[in-house]
Amino acid sequence: MAKPGDRSRSVPQARLARLAAFGQLATGVAGGVLGEGLRRLAKGERPQLSDLLLTPANALRVTEQLSRLRGAAMKLGQMLSLDAGDLLPAELTAILARLRDDGHVMPAGQLQKVLSTAWGPDWRQNFTSFDMVPIAAASIGQVHRARLKDGRDLAVKVQYPGVRASIDADIDNVATLLRMSGLLPAGLDIAPLLAEAKRQLHEEADYLREAAMMRRYGALLAGDDRFIVPQPHDALVTRDVLPMDFILGGPIESLATAPGRQKALESLLDLVLAELFDFGLMQTDPNFANYRWQAGTGRIVLLDFGAAREVAPGVAAGYRGLMAAGLDRDPAAIKAALLAMGFASPALLARHGATIDRMIAVLLAHIAASPALFAFADRSFVARLRTEATGIGADRAAWVLPPAETLFVQRKISGMALLCVRMGAELPLLQMLQRHRTGMVDGSASHP
């Protein structure tokens, strides 16, 4: 039994143990729904099921159980916490953020077993020191600091045992909970998204693949002094353990009060545009922990390339068309681009075309109001968009999911926008987009 303040929890590996955890989660959430429903009925209210499910108490139950399970289940929770943006109440977003900040770690015995399996029983002979207390913990693995006998400092990412084998079942279990909740329309086909999520998570759980992606990014950004990409220590890389350069840096959130904040955030946004339009390769996980900031050098350390994936030419072309339509302030072209990319359906445009026109007008007016520097923290338009979107949200039969490959790219774009909002970025957004539209881009990140 864990002591108070002890973050170590064994990772459940057996299929039945993980299934039981999902059962406990469903039971706890159901009990929370019943209790909250009775409380509101006693006050004379008539709550909707979604109101009862999306409560702080239920969010707390979900985050605690997913953080214990880790793996794909926790990863999906992290995705929700990042992608929610302005859609969920602030209390829920804060609670879900615990999945990014307060992950459990493996007990020393379980860690020792993983390392011995990967490197053999005498693995310590490779090092002069290996800190068994992790410096970071995430959904798929945790990171330890170590020093090789040649003096090289490493950050060693160690995958939680059983994660790879549990991915498919975990995603199926989360999908079942979503369907049972009634939050998703019965006719909404999420099967392609689930299949793509499984594929991406299997890729993320392959550290040999991640090491190769790390090397690709290092080559793409070679000579660009805005970024640092650690390189893997190939002699010790396995599917479950990834040693790489240990590079000092503070949390990206430390930029909030740094003199180089605007330059750094412009560099990060420029990198996303280069990934989309120039590299044809994008690291699609926007978790803030994947960026570190060196206050002394002004450089940004890029981490975690497990979610790096090719950007299909058709997806890049769709975004280029949407960008051009927005820069031309052409509502009809914007709607056509949204339809072509799968963000809107013919039924949605037919039933809510006037509403979508008004939403586009709100966005275009907001962007045009600051042609020189766009203030990401100015969210004055959000309330108007939320009001306009009420009818669309209620018309569940009109909901549509874009292709999964587009959704993963959009997740990265939305995550970067959220980081710019949190950091109070004021950037020459229109000029940056225009440069990428024409292909005349300054900056090494835009030249593979």
C-alpha positions in Angstrom: 0.0 0.0 0.0 1.4 3.4 -1.0 2.3 5.8 1.7 0.8 9.3 1.8 2.6 11.5 -0.7 4.1 8.5 -2.5 3.4 8.7 -6.2 4.5 5.1 -7.0 1.8 2.7 -8.1 2.3 -0.6 -9.9 1.0 -0.4 -13.5 -1.9 -2.9 -13.9 -0.8 -5.3 -16.6 -3.3 -8.2 -16.7 -6.3 -7.7 -18.9 -8.8 -8.5 -16.2 -7.1 -6.1 -13.8 -7.4 -3.3 -16.3 -11.0 -4.3 -17.1 -11.9 -4.3 -13.4 -10.5 -0.8 -13.1 -12.8 0.4 -15.9 -15.7 -1.3 -14.2 -14.8 0.6 -11.0 -14.6 3.8 -13.0 -18.0 3.3 -14.6 -19.6 2.4 -11.2 -18.1 5.5 -9.6 -19.3 7.8 -12.3 -22.7 6.3 -12.4 -23.0 6.8 -8.6 -21.9 10.4 -9.1 -24.5 11.0 -11.7 -27.2 9.6 -9.5 -26.2 11.6 -6.5 -25.8 14.9 -8.5 -29.2 14.2 -10.2 -31.0 13.7 -6.9 -29.4 16.9 -5.5 -30.5 19.0 -8.5 -34.0 17.5 -8.6 -34.4 18.4 -4.9 -33.6 22.0 -5.9 -36.3 21.9 -8.5 -34.0 21.6 -11.5 -34.3 19.3 -14.5 -30.7 18.5 -15.4 -29.5 16.9 -18.7 -27.4 13.8 -18.6 -24.4 15.6 -20.0 -24.7 18.1 -17.1 -24.6 15.3 -14.6 -21.6 13.5 -16.2 -19.4 16.6 -16.7 -19.1 17.5 -13.0 -15.9 18.2 -11.1 -16.5 15.2 -8.9 -16.8 12.8 -11.8 -13.8 14.4 -13.5 -11.8 13.8 -10.4 -12.9 10.1 -10.4 -11.9 9.8 -14.0 -8.5 11.4 -13.7 -7.5 9.4 -10.6 -8.4 6.1 -12.2 -6.8 6.9 -15.6 -3.6 8.1 -13.9 -3.4 4.7 -12.2 -4.0 2.8 -15.4 -1.6 4.9 -17.5 -1.2 3.8 -21.1 -3.8 4.5 -23.7 -6.5 5.3 -21.2 -4.5 8.1 -19.6 -3.4 9.3 -23.0 -7.0 9.8 -24.1 -7.7 11.7 -20.9 -4.7 13.9 -21.6 -6.0 14.6 -25.1 -9.4 15.7 -23.7 -7.7 18.0 -21.2 -5.7 19.7 -23.9 -8.4 19.7 -26.6 -11.3 21.0 -24.5 -10.1 24.6 -24.8 -13.0 26.9 -24.0 -15.6 24.2 -24.2 -15.5 22.7 -20.7 -15.9 24.7 -17.5 -12.6 26.0 -16.0 -13.0 23.6 -12.9 -13.1 20.6 -15.2 -10.2 21.7 -17.3 -8.1 22.2 -14.1 -8.9 18.8 -12.8 -8.2 17.1 -16.1 -4.9 18.9 -16.2 -3.8 16.6 -13.3 -3.3 13.9 -15.9 -0.5 16.0 -17.3 1.0 17.1 -14.0 0.5 14.4 -11.4 1.1 11.0 -13.1 1.9 8.0 -10.9 5.3 6.3 -11.3 6.5 2.7 -11.2 7.8 1.3 -7.9 11.5 0.6 -7.9 11.0 -3.2 -8.1 8.9 -2.9 -11.3 11.3 -0.4 -12.8 14.3 -2.8 -12.1 12.5 -5.6 -13.8 11.8 -3.5 -17.0 15.4 -2.4 -17.2 16.8 -5.9 -16.6 14.5 -7.3 -19.4 15.7 -4.6 -21.8 19.4 -4.5 -21.0 20.2 -7.7 -19.0 20.7 -8.2 -15.3 24.1 -6.4 -15.3 22.6 -3.2 -16.9 24.1 -0.9 -14.2 27.6 -1.6 -15.6 26.8 0.8 -18.4 26.5 3.7 -16.0 28.3 5.6 -13.2 25.0 6.7 -11.9 21.3 6.0 -12.5 18.6 7.8 -10.5 15.8 5.4 -9.8 13.5 8.3 -8.9 12.1 9.7 -12.2 12.4 13.3 -13.2 9.1 13.1 -15.2 6.2 10.7 -15.6 3.7 10.6 -18.5 1.1 8.3 -19.9 3.3 5.7 -21.6 6.5 6.0 -19.7 8.6 7.8 -17.2 12.0 9.5 -17.5 15.2 9.0 -15.4 18.5 10.8 -15.3 21.7 8.8 -15.8 25.4 9.2 -16.5 27.4 6.9 -18.8 30.9 5.8 -17.9 32.2 8.2 -20.6 30.6 11.1 -18.7 27.7 11.7 -21.1 24.4 12.7 -19.3 21.3 10.9 -20.5 17.6 11.2 -20.0 16.3 7.6 -20.1 12.6 7.1 -21.0 11.3 3.8 -19.7 8.0 2.4 -20.9 5.5 1.2 -18.4 5.2 -2.6 -18.6 2.2 -4.0 -20.4 1.3 -0.6 -22.1 1.7 -1.9 -25.6 -0.4 -4.9 -25.0 -3.2 -3.0 -23.4 -3.6 -0.2 -26.0 -6.4 -1.8 -28.1 -8.5 -3.0 -25.1 -8.1 0.3 -23.3 -9.3 2.4 -26.2 -12.2 0.0 -26.7 -13.1 0.3 -23.0 -13.0 4.1 -23.1 -15.1 4.1 -26.3 -17.7 1.8 -24.5 -17.9 4.3 -21.6 -18.4 7.1 -24.0 -21.2 5.3 -25.8 -22.9 4.3 -22.5 -22.7 7.9 -21.3 -25.0 9.1 -24.1 -22.6 12.0 -24.8 -22.0 10.8 -28.4 -24.8 10.6 -31.0 -25.8 7.0 -31.8 -25.2 7.7 -35.5 -21.7 9.2 -35.1 -19.2 6.7 -36.5 -16.1 6.9 -34.3 -14.6 3.6 -35.5 -12.1 5.2 -38.0 -10.9 7.6 -35.2 -10.5 4.7 -32.7 -8.6 2.6 -35.3 -6.3 5.6 -36.0 -5.8 6.3 -32.3 -4.8 2.7 -31.8 -2.3 2.9 -34.6 -0.8 6.1 -33.3 -0.5 4.8 -29.8 1.2 1.6 -31.0 3.6 3.9 -32.9 4.2 5.9 -29.7 4.9 2.8 -27.7 7.7 1.8 -30.1 10.8 3.6 -28.9 12.9 2.3 -31.8 10.6 4.2 -34.1 10.7 7.3 -31.8 14.5 7.3 -31.9 14.4 7.3 -35.7 11.9 10.2 -35.7 14.2 12.1 -33.3 17.0 11.7 -35.7 14.8 13.0 -38.6 13.9 16.1 -36.6 17.5 16.7 -35.7 18.4 16.7 -39.4 15.5 18.9 -40.4 16.4 21.5 -37.7 20.1 21.3 -38.1 21.6 24.8 -38.2 18.4 26.4 -36.8 19.7 28.0 -33.5 16.1 28.5 -32.2 15.7 24.8 -31.4 17.6 21.9 -29.7 16.7 18.3 -30.5 18.3 15.7 -28.3 19.8 12.7 -30.0 19.3 9.0 -29.0 22.1 6.9 -27.5 21.6 4.2 -30.1 23.7 1.5 -28.3 21.1 1.3 -25.6 17.8 2.0 -27.4 15.2 -0.8 -27.3 11.4 -0.8 -28.0 10.8 -0.2 -24.3 13.8 2.0 -23.2 14.9 5.2 -25.0 18.1 6.9 -23.7 18.8 10.3 -25.2 20.9 13.5 -24.5 20.0 15.1 -21.2 19.5 18.8 -22.0 18.8 21.4 -19.3 15.7 23.6 -19.7 12.8 24.9 -17.7 9.1 24.4 -18.2 7.7 26.2 -21.3 5.3 28.0 -18.9 8.4 30.0 -17.6 8.1 32.0 -20.8 5.1 33.8 -19.4 7.5 36.3 -17.7 10.5 35.9 -19.9 11.8 38.8 -22.0 12.1 36.5 -25.0 8.5 35.3 -24.8 7.1 36.7 -28.1 10.2 35.6 -30.1 10.0 32.1 -28.7 6.3 31.7 -29.3 6.6 33.0 -32.8 9.3 30.4 -33.4 7.0 27.6 -32.1 4.1 28.7 -34.3 6.5 29.0 -37.3 7.6 25.4 -36.6 4.1 24.1 -36.7 3.5 25.9 -40.0 6.8 24.4 -41.4 5.8 20.9 -40.2 2.4 21.2 -42.0 3.5 22.9 -45.2 7.2 22.2 -45.7 8.4 19.2 -43.7 5.5 16.9 -44.4 6.2 15.6 -40.9 4.5 16.7 -37.7 5.0 15.9 -34.0 1.2 15.7 -33.3 1.2 15.7 -29.5 0.9 19.3 -28.3 1.4 18.5 -24.6 3.2 21.5 -23.1 5.7 19.2 -21.4 7.1 18.4 -24.8 8.7 21.9 -24.9 11.5 23.2 -22.6 12.8 26.7 -22.5 16.5 27.7 -21.9 16.4 31.2 -20.4 20.1 31.6 -20.8 20.3 30.8 -24.5 16.8 31.7 -25.6 16.5 28.3 -27.3 13.6 25.8 -27.1 14.3 22.1 -26.4 11.9 19.8 -28.3 11.0 16.5 -26.7 8.9 13.4 -27.3 8.8 12.4 -31.0 6.6 9.3 -30.5 3.6 11.0 -32.0 5.6 12.3 -35.0 3.9 11.2 -38.2 3.8 12.0 -41.9 1.4 14.7 -43.0 -0.6 13.5 -46.0 -0.3 15.8 -49.0 -4.1 16.0 -49.2 -4.3 17.1 -45.6 -1.7 19.8 -46.1 -3.5 21.0 -49.3 -6.7 21.2 -47.4 -5.2 23.5 -44.7 -3.5 25.6 -47.4 -6.9 26.1 -49.1 -8.5 27.0 -45.8 -5.7 29.4 -45.0 -6.0 31.1 -48.4 -9.8 31.4 -48.0 -9.3 33.0 -44.6 -6.7 35.4 -45.8 -8.9 36.4 -48.7 -11.8 36.9 -46.3 -14.0 34.7 -48.5 -16.8 33.0 -46.4 -18.0 30.8 -49.3 -14.4 29.5 -49.9 -14.0 28.9 -46.2 -17.2 26.8 -46.1 -16.1 24.9 -49.2 -12.7 24.2 -47.5 -14.3 23.0 -44.3 -16.6 20.7 -46.3 -13.7 19.3 -48.3 -11.6 18.7 -45.2 -14.5 16.9 -43.4 -15.0 19.6 -40.7 -18.5 20.2 -42.0 -21.1 18.0 -43.7 -23.6 18.9 -46.4 -26.4 18.3 -43.9 -24.7 20.7 -41.4 -24.3 23.4 -44.0 -27.9 23.0 -45.2 -29.4 23.2 -41.8 -27.1 25.7 -40.1 -25.6 27.6 -43.0 -26.7 31.0 -41.7 -25.3 30.3 -38.2 -22.0 29.2 -39.7 -21.9 32.4 -41.8 -22.3 34.4 -38.6 -19.5 32.4 -36.8 -17.1 32.9 -39.8 -17.9 36.6 -39.7 -17.1 36.8 -36.0 -13.8 35.1 -36.5 -12.8 37.2 -39.5 -13.7 40.4 -37.8 -11.7 39.4 -34.7 -8.6 38.6 -36.7 -8.8 41.7 -38.9 -9.1 43.9 -35.9 -5.4 43.3 -35.2 -3.7 43.2 -38.6 -0.2 43.8 -37.2 -0.1 41.8 -34.0 -2.7 39.2 -33.1 -3.4 39.0 -29.4 -4.1 35.3 -28.7 -5.2 36.0 -25.1 -8.1 38.2 -26.3 -10.9 35.7 -26.1 -13.7 38.3 -26.4 -15.1 36.5 -29.5 -15.5 33.1 -27.7 -18.8 33.9 -25.9 -20.4 35.0 -29.3 -19.2 31.8 -30.9 -20.5 29.7 -28.1 -23.9 31.3 -28.3 -24.1 30.8 -32.1 -23.0 27.2 -31.7 -25.7 26.2 -29.3 -28.1 25.2 -32.0 -25.5 23.2 -33.9 -24.5 21.4 -30.7 -28.1 20.4 -30.0 -28.5 19.1 -33.6 -26.6 15.9 -32.8 -27.6 14.3 -36.1 -25.6 16.9 -38.0 -22.3 16.2 -36.1 -19.5 15.0 -38.2 -15.9 13.7 -37.6 -13.2 14.7 -40.0 -10.8 12.0 -41.1 -8.5 10.9 -38.3 -5.3 12.0 -40.0 -6.8 15.5 -40.1 -7.9 15.4 -36.5 -4.4 14.6 -35.3 -3.0 17.5 -37.2 -5.7 19.8 -35.9 -4.9 18.7 -32.4 -1.4 20.0 -32.8 -2.6 23.3 -34.3 -5.2 23.7 -31.5 -2.6 22.8 -28.8 -0.2 25.4 -30.1 -2.9 28.0 -30.2 -3.8 27.2 -26.6 -0.2 27.6 -25.6 -0.1 31.0 -27.3 -3.3 31.9 -25.4 -1.8 30.8 -22.0 1.4 32.7 -22.6 -0.3 35.9 -23.8 1.4 35.8 -27.3 1.0 38.8 -29.6 2.3 37.6 -33.0 2.2 38.8 -36.6 -0.2 36.0 -37.4 -1.5 37.3 -40.7 2.0 38.0 -42.0 3.2 34.5 -41.0 0.3 32.8 -42.7 0.7 34.9 -45.8 4.4 34.0 -46.0 3.5 30.3 -45.8 0.8 30.8 -48.4 3.3 32.1 -51.0 6.1 29.8 -49.9 8.4 32.8 -49.2 9.3 32.0 -45.6 12.2 33.3 -43.6 13.7 31.1 -40.8 15.5 27.9 -40.9 12.6 25.9 -39.5 10.7 26.4 -42.8 13.5 24.9 -44.9 13.9 21.1 -44.6 
